[in-house]
Amino acid sequence: MKHPCELAPDYVRAIAPYQPGKPISELAREFCLNEAGIVKLASNENPLGVSPLAQQAIQLALADIARYPDGNGFVLKDAICGRFGVDAGQIVLGNGSNDVLELAARAFLQPNVEAIFSQHAFAVYALVTQAVGANGVKVAAKNFGHDLAGMLAAITSNTRILFIANPNNPTGTLLDKSELYTFLRNVPEHVLVVLDEAYDEYLPDALKADSIDWLDEFNNLIVTRTFSKAYGLAGFRAGFALAHPEVADVMNRVRQPFNVNSMALVAAAAALEDADFVRRSRELNDAGMTQITAGVQRLGLDFIPSFGNFVCVRTGNAAEVYRRLLENGVIVRPVAGYEMPDYLRVSIGLESENARFLQALEAVMAVNN
């Protein structure tokens, strides 16, 4: 008699689970460090914390925490409709944008069909593809970003989904919006393009793609967004997808009825209204990006120019540098799993946190050299 685990599909048993950034509490236990002295720049979180408007909404909603959430998410959908000019029927809510990426895979992928994604792109694309038994097709990156011509060439009659992150995580690269529009015009109608814009709020307006306007032209486009980054709600897990109503309807059929909790629903709806908090987050990020990139250049290190709230720094022997940074109470993100063994990804923090990272990095590099 086989063990129950042996009866799970081979493609599920072969999955290598996603590795998140190391928590502060875990590092404190591992190296006997004081949590208050640890700097975490590993998970692209907002160093300003939570939107004040979201905090107020959370406090008001606490009294109803014993109730189930609104399974249809009316308040949040209404806020999204007002903010982006879409209809409620175009919206799919998720437990973070990771959830809506998985919903797209569950709804439109199956064994023996294909999903296309780029080398060095977000690991979840490959994970959700493999989890449903579909075949993942990885296209070689171009200057650490998406090779749109290569991705078009990879499309076959078996292709169902094509994932694009813009800006890309973990490399921070950005596609030109006119090139992206031309690409969409050339994608066959049977292929859904999932455009993951988790870091869109960090872009200046001139560089933002007109992705939501494109929904009127491309029935095969799915745009995903998250409240975990610029809105500062990573711990609540809220995100959404926008798509043609028929596409959204299919995705909602595989969505769990209470996949977004009550606090996340009200917090996200309020955060959408807090334009001042998003502006301050972007300004802090711009200043921090300049601080970190100038600092690593002074150390003679290369980096990949980034349009997100993080930057990949080429340290050489990155695994050893990462370990020594941990010993110094600084958490960054190794990206060897993204076929970038010489790089570490560093999230942009407060000015003091960025300075602490640069100080620790300088000390570590001096020892390594």
Secondary structure per residue as TSV (DSSP state, phi and psi in degrees):
chain	resnum	aa	ss	phi	psi
A	1	M	-	360.0	129.1
A	2	K	-	-76.2	148.8
A	3	H	-	-67.8	144.9
A	4	P	G	-53.0	-34.6
A	5	C	G	-64.3	-29.6
A	6	E	G	-71.5	-16.7
A	7	L	G	-87.4	-10.7
A	8	A	S	-66.3	149.2
A	9	P	-	-57.3	144.6
A	10	D	H	-55.2	-39.2
A	11	Y	H	-68.7	-25.2
A	12	V	H	-77.4	-44.8
A	13	R	H	-65.8	-21.1
A	14	A	T	-85.8	-5.6
A	15	I	-	-68.4	132.4
A	16	A	-	-93.2	113.5
A	17	P	-	-57.6	148.5
A	18	Y	-	-61.9	134.5
A	19	Q	-	-104.3	108.4
A	20	P	-	-77.3	172.8
A	21	G	-	-64.2	147.1
A	22	K	-	-64.4	128.5
A	23	P	-	-69.0	152.8
A	24	I	H	-59.5	-43.8
A	25	S	H	-62.3	-36.1
A	26	E	H	-67.9	-42.4
A	27	L	H	-64.6	-40.0
A	28	A	H	-60.0	-42.2
A	29	R	H	-68.0	-42.0
A	30	E	H	-65.5	-39.2
A	31	F	H	-114.5	10.9
A	32	C	T	55.0	48.7
A	33	L	-	-104.1	158.8
A	34	N	-	-80.0	123.4
A	35	E	G	-55.6	-36.3
A	36	A	G	-63.9	-22.7
A	37	G	G	-96.3	3.4
A	38	I	-	-91.9	138.0
A	39	V	E	-110.0	123.9
A	40	K	E	-107.8	114.1
A	41	L	-	-127.7	54.3
A	42	A	S	-120.2	-21.1
A	43	S	S	-124.2	18.4
A	44	N	-	57.6	36.7
A	45	E	-	-84.7	161.8
A	46	N	-	-83.4	115.2
A	47	P	T	-68.8	-14.6
A	48	L	T	-78.3	-11.1
A	49	G	-	90.5	-135.5
A	50	V	S	-106.4	144.1
A	51	S	-	-54.2	131.2
A	52	P	H	-57.3	-38.6
A	53	L	H	-64.1	-37.4
A	54	A	H	-66.1	-40.3
A	55	Q	H	-59.9	-43.3
A	56	Q	H	-62.2	-43.6
A	57	A	H	-63.7	-38.0
A	58	I	H	-63.0	-44.9
A	59	Q	H	-60.7	-41.3
A	60	L	H	-68.4	-30.1
A	61	A	H	-85.3	-11.8
A	62	L	G	-60.0	-30.8
A	63	A	G	-64.1	-23.5
A	64	D	G	-103.6	19.4
A	65	I	T	-65.9	-19.5
A	66	A	T	-75.6	-12.6
A	67	R	S	-88.2	151.9
A	68	Y	-	-66.5	152.4
A	69	P	-	-65.8	162.5
A	70	D	-	-70.2	109.5
A	71	G	T	-61.2	-23.0
A	72	N	T	-94.2	-9.2
A	73	G	-	59.9	43.3
A	74	F	H	-56.5	-47.3
A	75	V	H	-62.2	-45.4
A	76	L	H	-69.3	-42.0
A	77	K	H	-60.8	-39.3
A	78	D	H	-63.2	-40.2
A	79	A	H	-66.1	-40.0
A	80	I	H	-65.4	-41.7
A	81	C	H	-59.4	-45.1
A	82	G	H	-66.7	-36.8
A	83	R	H	-76.2	-38.0
A	84	F	H	-114.0	-3.2
A	85	G	-	69.1	35.2
A	86	V	-	-111.2	169.7
A	87	D	-	-92.9	152.1
A	88	A	G	-58.0	-31.4
A	89	G	G	-69.4	-9.6
A	90	Q	G	-93.0	-2.2
A	91	I	E	-103.6	137.4
A	92	V	E	-124.5	119.2
A	93	L	E	-88.4	148.6
A	94	G	E	-142.8	160.8
A	95	N	S	-79.6	71.9
A	96	G	S	84.2	164.2
A	97	S	H	-71.0	-21.0
A	98	N	H	-54.0	-40.6
A	99	D	H	-64.0	-43.2
A	100	V	H	-72.1	-28.5
A	101	L	H	-63.0	-42.2
A	102	E	H	-67.5	-37.5
A	103	L	H	-62.2	-39.4
A	104	A	H	-61.8	-43.2
A	105	A	H	-65.4	-45.0
A	106	R	H	-64.2	-34.0
A	107	A	H	-79.6	-33.0
A	108	F	H	-122.9	-5.7
A	109	L	-	-110.3	157.9
A	110	Q	-	-162.0	170.3
A	111	P	T	-54.7	142.0
A	112	N	T	77.5	6.0
A	113	V	-	-111.6	174.3
A	114	E	E	-124.0	149.1
A	115	A	E	-125.2	139.0
A	116	I	E	-108.7	137.7
A	117	F	E	-149.3	167.9
A	118	S	E	-92.9	151.3
A	119	Q	T	-58.0	145.3
A	120	H	T	66.0	17.0
A	121	A	S	-97.3	172.1
A	122	F	-	-51.0	128.4
A	123	A	H	-61.4	-25.5
A	124	V	H	-64.7	-26.7
A	125	Y	H	-60.6	-47.0
A	126	A	H	-67.3	-38.0
A	127	L	H	-64.4	-48.0
A	128	V	H	-69.3	-29.7
A	129	T	H	-66.8	-48.0
A	130	Q	H	-66.5	-33.7
A	131	A	H	-64.8	-23.3
A	132	V	T	-105.3	8.4
A	133	G	T	81.9	9.0
A	134	A	-	-81.5	166.6
A	135	N	E	-94.8	126.4
A	136	G	E	-88.9	132.6
A	137	V	E	-115.9	110.4
A	138	K	E	-96.5	123.5
A	139	V	E	-98.4	132.9
A	140	A	-	-55.8	138.6
A	141	A	-	-72.1	160.2
A	142	K	B	-122.0	110.9
A	143	N	T	53.3	44.8
A	144	F	T	68.7	7.4
A	145	G	B	-122.9	-171.8
A	146	H	-	-75.8	131.6
A	147	D	-	-94.1	94.3
A	148	L	H	-63.2	-38.4
A	149	A	H	-64.6	-41.2
A	150	G	H	-64.9	-35.9
A	151	M	H	-69.9	-39.8
A	152	L	H	-61.4	-42.0
A	153	A	H	-66.7	-23.5
A	154	A	H	-81.6	-11.7
A	155	I	-	-69.6	134.0
A	156	T	-	-127.9	-178.6
A	157	S	T	-67.1	-17.1
A	158	N	T	-91.1	-4.9
A	159	T	E	-74.2	133.0
A	160	R	E	-118.4	-35.0
A	161	I	E	-135.1	144.1
A	162	L	E	-128.9	118.0
A	163	F	E	-94.6	132.6
A	164	I	E	-134.3	129.2
A	165	A	E	-104.3	126.8
A	166	N	S	-146.3	105.8
A	167	P	S	-61.2	156.7
A	168	N	-	-85.7	143.6
A	169	N	T	-115.6	124.1
A	170	P	T	-102.4	3.2
A	171	T	T	-86.2	-22.3
A	172	G	-	81.8	6.4
A	173	T	-	-72.4	156.0
A	174	L	-	-130.7	135.6
A	175	L	-	-86.0	140.9
A	176	D	-	-64.2	133.1
A	177	K	H	-66.0	-32.0
A	178	S	H	-70.0	-37.5
A	179	E	H	-66.6	-38.0
A	180	L	H	-66.2	-39.8
A	181	Y	H	-63.8	-45.0
A	182	T	H	-61.3	-39.9
A	183	F	H	-58.7	-47.7
A	184	L	H	-60.1	-36.2
A	185	R	H	-66.9	-22.9
A	186	N	H	-98.4	-6.9
A	187	V	S	-77.4	129.6
A	188	P	-	-59.0	150.6
A	189	E	T	-64.3	-22.1
A	190	H	T	-79.5	-4.5
A	191	V	S	-106.7	123.7
A	192	L	E	-82.8	131.2
A	193	V	E	-101.5	115.7
A	194	V	E	-95.7	108.8
A	195	L	E	-98.9	103.4
A	196	D	E	-87.9	109.1
A	197	E	-	-114.5	49.5
A	198	A	T	-61.2	-25.7
A	199	Y	T	-112.0	18.6
A	200	D	G	-59.5	-35.4
A	201	E	G	-66.1	-16.9
A	202	Y	G	-85.7	-4.7
A	203	L	S	-87.5	144.1
A	204	P	-	-66.6	152.5
A	205	D	G	-55.5	-35.1
A	206	A	G	-65.0	-22.9
A	207	L	G	-100.3	-8.2
A	208	K	-	-70.3	137.0
A	209	A	-	-73.7	153.5
A	210	D	-	-88.1	47.1
A	211	S	H	-61.6	-39.8
A	212	I	H	-71.8	-35.8
A	213	D	H	-63.9	-33.2
A	214	W	H	-66.2	-19.0
A	215	L	T	-59.8	-29.8
A	216	D	T	-69.4	-24.2
A	217	E	T	-97.7	-32.9
A	218	F	-	-116.2	104.4
A	219	N	T	-68.4	-14.2
A	220	N	T	-102.5	19.2
A	221	L	E	-103.5	133.1
A	222	I	E	-121.8	123.2
A	223	V	E	-106.5	127.4
A	224	T	E	-114.6	142.9
A	225	R	E	-135.7	164.0
A	226	T	E	-137.8	157.0
A	227	F	S	-102.1	7.1
A	228	S	S	-82.0	-18.4
A	229	K	S	-102.7	-94.6
A	230	A	T	-62.4	-27.8
A	231	Y	T	-85.0	-9.1
A	232	G	-	72.1	29.5
A	233	L	-	-116.0	34.8
A	234	A	T	-57.4	-37.5
A	235	G	T	-72.2	-19.8
A	236	F	T	-88.8	-24.4
A	237	R	-	62.5	87.1
A	238	A	-	-142.5	134.8
A	239	G	E	-156.6	178.1
A	240	F	E	-158.0	160.5
A	241	A	E	-120.5	147.9
A	242	L	E	-120.2	135.5
A	243	A	E	-159.4	174.5
A	244	H	-	-56.9	141.7
A	245	P	H	-53.0	-36.5
A	246	E	H	-70.3	-35.6
A	247	V	H	-68.4	-45.2
A	248	A	H	-61.0	-37.5
A	249	D	H	-62.3	-43.1
A	250	V	H	-64.9	-42.6
A	251	M	H	-63.0	-38.9
A	252	N	H	-68.7	-19.8
A	253	R	H	-70.6	-25.5
A	254	V	S	-102.9	3.3
A	255	R	S	-81.0	136.5
A	256	Q	-	-65.1	142.3
A	257	P	T	-63.9	-27.7
A	258	F	T	-122.3	47.0
A	259	N	-	-75.3	-14.0
A	260	V	S	-119.1	123.0
A	261	N	-	-74.8	165.6
A	262	S	H	-59.1	-44.3
A	263	M	H	-64.7	-40.2
A	264	A	H	-64.3	-39.8
A	265	L	H	-60.8	-48.8
A	266	V	H	-74.7	-36.7
A	267	A	H	-64.5	-43.5
A	268	A	H	-66.2	-40.8
A	269	A	H	-61.9	-40.9
A	270	A	H	-71.0	-39.5
A	271	A	H	-61.5	-33.8
A	272	L	T	-60.5	-25.9
A	273	E	T	-87.4	-8.4
A	274	D	-	-93.7	70.3
A	275	A	H	-63.0	-31.8
A	276	D	H	-65.8	-39.9
A	277	F	H	-65.8	-41.7
A	278	V	H	-64.7	-40.5
A	279	R	H	-61.8	-46.0
A	280	R	H	-64.8	-36.1
A	281	S	H	-63.5	-42.9
A	282	R	H	-67.0	-41.8
A	283	E	H	-64.4	-42.3
A	284	L	H	-62.8	-40.0
A	285	N	H	-65.9	-42.1
A	286	D	H	-61.1	-44.6
A	287	A	H	-66.7	-41.3
A	288	G	H	-67.6	-35.5
A	289	M	H	-63.1	-43.5
A	290	T	H	-63.2	-41.8
A	291	Q	H	-61.7	-47.1
A	292	I	H	-72.7	-44.1
A	293	T	H	-67.1	-37.2
A	294	A	H	-65.1	-38.3
A	295	G	H	-65.9	-42.5
A	296	V	H	-72.2	-30.9
A	297	Q	H	-64.9	-38.4
A	298	R	H	-62.0	-28.3
A	299	L	T	-85.6	1.1
A	300	G	T	78.5	23.6
A	301	L	-	-104.8	147.5
A	302	D	E	-88.4	157.2
A	303	F	E	-146.5	161.2
A	304	I	E	-93.2	117.9
A	305	P	-	-52.5	129.9
A	306	S	-	-122.9	145.2
A	307	F	S	-110.8	11.4
A	308	G	S	-103.5	-155.5
A	309	N	S	-108.7	41.2
A	310	F	E	-160.7	166.1
A	311	V	E	-149.9	140.8
A	312	C	E	-94.0	124.6
A	313	V	E	-111.2	132.7
A	314	R	E	-88.4	110.0
A	315	T	-	-105.5	-17.9
A	316	G	S	67.6	144.0
A	317	N	S	45.2	49.8
A	318	A	H	-61.0	-34.0
A	319	A	H	-61.8	-41.0
A	320	E	H	-71.0	-40.9
A	321	V	H	-63.1	-42.3
A	322	Y	H	-58.4	-46.2
A	323	R	H	-63.5	-41.3
A	324	R	H	-70.0	-33.5
A	325	L	H	-64.3	-39.9
A	326	L	H	-59.8	-42.8
A	327	E	H	-60.5	-27.8
A	328	N	T	-90.1	7.7
A	329	G	T	77.8	25.0
A	330	V	E	-122.5	122.2
A	331	I	E	-103.9	120.7
A	332	V	-	-121.1	-166.5
A	333	R	E	-124.0	116.0
A	334	P	E	-71.2	144.2
A	335	V	-	-125.4	28.6
A	336	A	G	-60.0	-32.0
A	337	G	G	-65.9	-14.6
A	338	Y	G	-98.7	18.8
A	339	E	T	62.9	37.9
A	340	M	-	-133.0	63.7
A	341	P	T	-67.1	-16.9
A	342	D	T	-93.1	-0.1
A	343	Y	E	-114.6	152.4
A	344	L	E	-123.5	137.9
A	345	R	E	-95.3	129.6
A	346	V	E	-119.1	122.3
A	347	S	E	-75.4	149.7
A	348	I	-	-80.4	126.4
A	349	G	-	-114.1	-160.7
A	350	L	-	-67.1	162.2
A	351	E	H	-55.0	-42.0
A	352	S	H	-67.9	-35.7
A	353	E	H	-70.2	-40.6
A	354	N	H	-61.8	-41.7
A	355	A	H	-64.7	-39.3
A	356	R	H	-63.5	-42.3
A	357	F	H	-60.5	-47.9
A	358	L	H	-63.7	-38.5
A	359	Q	H	-63.3	-45.8
A	360	A	H	-66.1	-40.8
A	361	L	H	-63.6	-41.9
A	362	E	H	-60.5	-42.6
A	363	A	H	-64.9	-43.1
A	364	V	H	-65.5	-44.9
A	365	M	H	-66.2	-33.2
A	366	A	H	-64.2	-37.7
A	367	V	H	-70.4	-43.3
A	368	N	H	-66.6	-29.3
A	369	N	-	-87.9	360.0
